[in-house]
Amino acid sequence: MPKRVTWLTLATKVPMGQQTYEVAIQEAVRAIAGPQWAFDANTVGSWRTDATTRIPAKLLKLPATAAAVGRWAGRGADLVHRFDLRIPGPGRAHVVTAHDLPPMRFPDEGSMPSWAQRPLGDVKVICPSEFAASELADLLGARDITVVPYGVRASFQHPEAQTPDELRTLGIRQPFFVHAAGATQRKNLTGLAEAWRSAVGALPDHQLVLLGPPHPRRDELFAGLPNTVLPGRIPLDSVGRVMAAAEAVVVPSIYEGFGLPALEGMAVGTPVIAVDRGALPEVCLDAALMVEPDGAGIAAAILAVGRHEVDRDALIDAGLRRAATFSWEKAAREHLRVYESVVND
């Protein structure tokens, strides 16, 4: 009989990177797993969602109710893999993925129920970087951590750049720099806005494009700044084509458990400017322009690229080589090794 693995996901709006991981890793694991494994997916959420296991959000915050939900959601499985710390555990050995812990570091990153902040101890934890692993160890006492980096979606692997006409429908003209991420404090849009205010006068032909759903913080920071374009949210598989047409991808975040936009920028063949914080140095190594998170540091890199003061071809080649070391198939094999260690323990 195959070992049955139940994947538990949270049926709420989740960050783009986490959503990418959940879909990609499940597809990759199914693709390479042998007949000794069987998989099913279960979602946990409130009555207002289309979750498989639904419960009022207020009740899910209560430790006793959460414990019962965790046991129910994982019933019948040989192994449970939680894809979010906010999903209750099954009350036995299992696996949990934790990308990072922004709610415990930043006031505008939501919250975690009290039971989700208990020490993890010997629970098998999967993290995407050594930085994320250190966060889980320091803040939640995790002791059994396996680092498994993300892979690259097919739509970000050497995509065809959007044409000038396609860009024009989004209000974009070349040359431009692009930022594709959220607008919370850790994304450091303050530093990016300061940088653009400083650099745009010397680069009057360039635009700064900020992809992402409308957000009042983004709107306020960039209101009145020249040559800025806010197209809003576009389909994820189109993001890579916009990146491929850009002068550079700018990733100013000060806290990332991985930093998919940096990897995706390298994978599409565009130079990356990234802040030397969080997991970004791990992901980029020497294949990107690494800068301090303040406006001056980011502006200097933007100016260097815009003025062609750096070897663009060398940056692109280094980025492509670095991106080629990441794959969802590799990540899937590591996940299966973790599953085997729990099932055979």
Steps between C-alpha positions, in 0.01 A plus 500: 500500500633846415567748777235770493617860537247775567601853403328765714482851356334813633196613302572870527676758288869419535817676381589438136821315585325263739224430249758428231677257734183314597391441141844428356624262768184290496520465121872414516461244779214325321709490181796313653349300787487124457202271558589477868346844550144634471408865542190699573445868574284655767441869563415654835311827526198695618138457391550778245757298306472193280716303742468125534504533880306811602462657842417851622819708506450600865483137610815412308692740723411297812765239592256220583294551184810531287637172633174322414501651149858387446419142597189500281670652193783245513288194579587180317838623376828326564667840483370856522684791342382842617579776252441781749566539872147637539361159410461285814721194529364144513626431851767256382821494298460703183667753268446875486629753249589842640625759252584768758334675797407856397202524742749463787728771360272763342174651629333518158545132406189363665504274802540140603272330755663433836509124444696554176774679695576208729850347471527258208759282673558184298228555239648448152527848349573586136639850432612655171825653630753498780370843599146365538635203695675737742174690550309180580770387739529836677131593521324162522769267631499272196772235526437272201523720190570410139585783261341448158530796260221581256509429131415716198163497325511409132363842404813661650748282314628702202158650415444715194510863609180696461494702181488881507133483400419259783687719747317806373164348602633505858624857470863386480769612262863391488744536663355426844578346836245264652396410853258207542399441861271614780485830685547411868777657707750221440477548123681831558308712251612798708861431400401445139301826487794692647732338248280583205454859615879529506571317172222599262644843423813338358296238310218705343430238232448217750185390676450319830227237471338363816297186446254387764142546616393852594622596845464840671856487634646451152274769358598748770875438477517540123233767450650787308830326425584541129517208260329251731244252371267290714326251267349308792486123516569314177486123436794325665612340176520849345726633775800313361449650155489851649816424699670376184436836333637702793833671552520336843283333765520687831446304824536743794348273770665498842343170609441200273500132587607442141426781255348349187506826298880499518524141376237565234683811380821302459314216327342726236841641411472849649750661740384501862553771760436353846541612859762322707254382767300191592536207263579713194880463533455119510283496192703745293858433616718703261250491212327828585586854609468479879437832673415655836126545562503881515408731217861593427612138461210405274533819295870440438424159349212634291725774364783256430271279293316786331823673402654173378779522756478127574559202274138413424585187302715366783217558750253325274728200447572470872130523579405233250768266636386560855131451416580171324605351836140523630223264390166375629601143414801531730276647769251217455768236554600670824137507613468127438814437705345693788174303464693172509685605813172561683316191374795273574584654838 
